Amino acid sequence: MAQVKVYYDREGNTLTVWFGNPADEYIAEETGEEIVLMKDREGKVIGFEKLNFTGQAGDAIKVAFETVAV
């Protein structure tokens, strides 16, 4: 099973999610909706960052995963 890494920077107000190896990041592209896509050399999206993400102070961030058939 693949690993998903989730990081929340309270000072920078960013939420970063990796579903690929962060060391493989080659380019980052901002979508214009305060989302930055991180891609590898083949252009495959391996993670994303949500800018200006703010959670409630003291609240834990809850993450839910769902699998879908493709």
Stockholm file with secondary structure:
# STOCKHOLM 1.0

chainA/1-70         MAQVKVYYDREGNTLTVWFGNPADEYIAEETGEEIVLMKDREGKVIGFEKLNFTGQAGDAIKVAFETVAV
#=GR chainA/1-70 SS CCCCEEEEETTTTEEEEESSCGGGCCEEEECSSSEEEEECTTCCEEEEEETTCCCCTTCCCCCCCCCCCC
#=GC SS_cons        CCCCEEEEETTTTEEEEESSCGGGCCEEEECSSSEEEEECTTCCEEEEEETTCCCCTTCCCCCCCCCCCC
//
